[in-house]
Amino acid sequence: MDDLALVLAQTARDLGLDGHGVADAPDERVRRFALTVLEELQARGLLDGPAELDWWAQPRSSLS
């Protein structure tokens, strides 16, 4: 399993989403998870994102 999958799985657990279907999950938690996914993809250079110093240097999450 790659490190991105591990980061996303841990984030889902941290937000309490691991036992919820998306339809039943609180909207704010789903939104925060989606933002984390986008930030990680941008930090890894897989999506364009806002230019920030060292944006591409490393994943945003401390888990990877």
C-alpha distances in whole Angstrom, upper triangle without the diagonal:
4,7,8,7,7,11,12,11,13,15,16,17,19,21,21,20,17,20,22,22,23,26,27,25,28,28,28,24,23,24,23,19,20,22,19,17,19,20,16,16,20,19,17,19,18,21,24,25,28,29,29,29,26,24,22,22,19,16,19,17,17,14,12
4,6,6,7,9,10,11,13,15,16,17,19,20,22,20,18,22,23,23,23,27,28,25,27,27,27,23,22,23,21,18,19,20,16,14,17,17,13,13,17,15,13,16,15,18,21,22,25,26,25,25,22,20,18,18,15,13,16,14,15,12,10
4,5,5,6,9,10,11,12,14,15,16,18,20,19,18,21,23,23,23,26,27,24,26,26,25,22,21,21,19,16,17,18,14,13,15,15,11,12,15,13,11,15,14,17,20,20,23,23,23,23,20,18,16,15,12,10,12,11,11,8,6
4,5,5,6,9,10,10,12,14,15,16,18,17,16,20,21,21,20,24,24,22,23,23,22,19,18,18,16,13,14,14,11,9,12,11,8,9,12,11,9,13,12,14,17,17,20,21,21,21,19,16,15,15,12,9,11,10,11,9,7
4,5,5,6,9,10,11,12,14,15,16,15,13,17,18,18,18,21,22,20,22,22,21,18,17,18,16,13,14,15,12,10,13,14,11,11,15,14,13,16,14,16,20,20,23,24,24,25,22,20,18,19,16,12,14,12,14,11,10
4,5,5,6,9,10,11,12,14,15,14,13,16,18,19,19,23,23,20,22,22,21,18,17,19,17,14,15,16,13,12,15,15,12,14,17,16,14,18,17,19,22,22,24,26,25,25,22,20,19,19,15,12,14,11,12,8,8
4,5,5,6,9,10,10,12,14,14,13,17,18,19,18,22,22,19,20,20,19,16,15,16,14,11,13,13,9,9,12,12,9,11,14,13,13,16,15,17,20,19,21,22,21,22,20,17,17,17,13,10,10,7,9,6,6
4,5,5,6,9,10,11,12,11,11,14,15,15,15,18,19,16,17,17,16,13,12,13,12,8,10,11,8,7,11,11,9,11,14,14,13,16,15,16,19,19,21,23,22,24,21,19,18,19,15,12,12,9,12,9,10
4,5,5,6,9,10,11,9,8,12,13,14,14,18,18,15,17,18,17,14,13,15,13,10,12,14,11,11,14,15,13,14,18,17,17,20,19,20,23,22,25,26,26,27,25,22,22,22,18,15,15,12,13,10,12
4,5,5,6,9,10,10,9,13,14,16,16,20,19,16,17,18,17,13,14,16,13,10,13,14,11,12,15,15,13,16,18,17,18,21,20,21,24,23,25,26,25,26,24,22,22,21,18,14,14,10,11,8,10
4,5,5,6,9,8,9,13,13,15,14,18,17,14,15,15,14,10,11,12,9,7,10,11,8,9,13,12,11,14,16,16,17,20,19,19,22,20,22,24,23,24,22,20,20,21,17,13,12,9,11,9,11
4,5,5,6,5,6,9,10,11,11,15,14,11,12,13,12,9,9,11,10,7,10,12,10,10,14,14,13,16,18,18,19,22,20,21,23,22,24,26,26,27,26,23,23,24,20,17,15,13,15,13,15
4,5,5,6,5,8,10,13,13,16,15,12,14,15,15,11,12,14,12,10,14,15,13,14,17,17,16,19,21,21,22,25,24,24,27,25,27,29,28,29,28,25,26,26,22,19,17,14,15,13,15
4,5,8,9,11,12,15,15,18,17,13,14,15,13,10,12,14,11,10,13,14,12,14,17,16,16,19,21,20,21,24,24,24,26,24,26,28,26,27,26,24,24,25,21,18,16,13,13,12,15
4,6,8,10,10,13,12,15,13,10,10,11,10,6,8,10,8,8,11,12,11,13,16,16,16,19,21,21,22,25,24,23,25,24,25,27,26,28,27,24,25,26,22,19,17,14,15,15,17
4,6,7,8,11,11,14,12,9,9,12,11,8,10,13,11,10,14,15,14,16,19,19,19,21,24,24,25,27,26,26,28,27,28,31,30,31,30,28,28,29,26,22,20,17,18,17,20
4,6,5,8,8,11,9,7,9,11,11,7,8,11,11,9,12,14,13,14,17,18,18,20,22,23,23,26,24,24,26,25,27,30,29,31,30,27,28,28,25,21,20,17,19,17,20
4,6,8,10,13,12,10,12,14,15,11,11,15,14,11,14,17,15,15,19,20,19,20,23,24,24,27,25,25,28,27,29,32,31,33,31,28,28,29,26,22,21,18,19,17,19
4,7,10,12,10,9,12,15,16,13,13,16,16,14,17,19,18,18,22,23,22,24,27,27,28,30,28,28,31,30,33,35,35,36,35,32,32,33,29,26,25,22,23,21,23
4,6,8,6,6,9,12,13,11,10,14,15,13,15,18,18,17,20,22,22,23,26,27,27,30,27,27,30,29,31,34,34,36,35,31,32,33,30,26,25,22,24,22,24
4,5,5,6,10,12,14,12,10,14,15,13,14,18,18,17,20,22,22,23,26,27,27,29,26,26,29,28,31,34,34,36,35,32,32,33,30,27,26,24,26,24,25
4,5,5,8,9,11,10,7,11,13,11,11,15,16,15,17,20,20,20,23,25,25,27,24,23,26,25,28,31,31,34,33,29,30,31,29,25,24,22,25,23,25
4,6,8,9,12,12,10,12,15,14,14,17,19,18,20,23,23,24,26,28,29,30,27,26,28,28,30,33,34,37,36,32,33,35,32,28,27,26,28,27,28
4,7,9,12,11,10,13,15,14,16,19,19,19,22,24,24,25,28,29,30,32,29,28,30,30,32,35,35,38,37,33,34,36,33,29,28,26,28,27,28
4,6,9,7,7,10,12,11,13,15,16,17,19,21,21,23,25,26,27,29,27,26,28,27,29,32,32,34,33,30,31,33,30,26,24,22,25,23,25
4,6,6,7,9,10,11,13,15,16,17,19,20,22,23,25,26,28,29,28,26,28,26,27,31,30,33,33,29,31,32,30,26,24,22,24,24,26
4,5,5,6,9,10,11,12,14,15,17,18,20,21,22,24,26,27,25,24,25,23,25,28,28,31,31,27,29,31,28,25,23,22,24,24,26
4,5,5,6,9,10,11,12,14,15,16,18,20,21,22,24,26,25,23,24,22,23,26,26,28,28,25,27,29,26,23,20,19,22,22,24
4,5,5,6,9,10,11,12,14,15,17,18,20,21,23,25,23,22,24,22,23,26,25,28,27,24,26,27,24,21,18,17,19,19,21
4,5,5,6,9,10,11,12,14,15,17,18,20,21,23,21,20,21,20,22,25,25,28,27,24,25,26,24,20,18,17,20,19,21
4,5,5,6,9,10,11,12,14,15,16,18,20,21,20,18,19,17,19,22,22,25,25,21,23,25,23,19,17,17,20,20,21
4,5,5,6,9,10,10,12,14,15,16,18,20,19,18,19,17,18,21,20,23,22,19,21,22,20,17,14,13,16,16,18
4,5,5,6,9,10,11,12,14,15,17,19,17,16,18,17,19,21,21,23,22,19,20,22,19,15,13,12,15,15,16
4,5,5,6,9,10,11,12,14,16,17,15,14,15,14,16,19,20,23,22,18,19,21,19,15,14,14,17,17,17
4,5,5,6,9,10,10,12,14,15,14,13,14,12,13,16,16,19,19,15,17,19,17,14,11,12,15,16,17
4,5,5,6,9,10,10,12,14,14,13,14,13,14,17,16,18,17,14,15,17,14,11,9,8,12,12,13
4,6,5,6,9,10,11,13,11,11,13,12,15,17,17,20,18,15,15,17,14,11,10,10,14,13,13
4,5,5,6,8,10,11,9,8,10,9,11,14,15,17,16,13,13,16,14,11,10,12,15,16,15
4,5,5,6,9,10,10,9,10,8,10,12,12,14,13,10,11,13,11,8,7,9,13,14,13
4,5,5,6,9,9,9,11,10,13,14,14,15,13,10,10,12,9,6,6,7,11,11,10
4,5,5,6,5,6,9,9,12,14,14,16,14,11,10,12,11,8,9,11,14,14,13
4,5,5,6,5,6,6,8,10,11,13,12,8,8,11,10,9,9,12,15,16,14
4,5,8,8,9,8,10,10,10,11,9,6,5,7,6,5,6,9,12,13,12
4,6,8,10,10,13,13,13,14,11,8,6,8,7,6,9,11,13,14,11
4,6,7,8,11,11,12,13,11,9,6,9,9,9,12,14,17,18,15
4,7,9,13,14,15,17,15,12,10,13,12,11,13,15,18,18,16
4,6,10,12,14,16,15,12,10,14,14,13,14,16,19,20,18
4,7,9,11,14,14,11,10,14,15,14,15,18,21,22,20
4,6,9,12,12,9,10,13,14,13,13,16,19,21,19
4,6,10,11,8,11,14,15,14,13,17,20,22,21
4,7,9,7,9,12,14,14,14,18,20,22,21
4,6,5,8,10,12,13,12,16,18,20,19
4,5,8,9,11,13,12,16,17,20,19
4,5,5,7,10,10,14,15,18,16
4,6,7,8,8,12,14,16,15
4,6,8,9,13,15,16,14
4,7,9,12,13,15,13
4,6,9,10,11,9
4,6,8,9,7
4,7,9,8
4,5,6
4,6
4
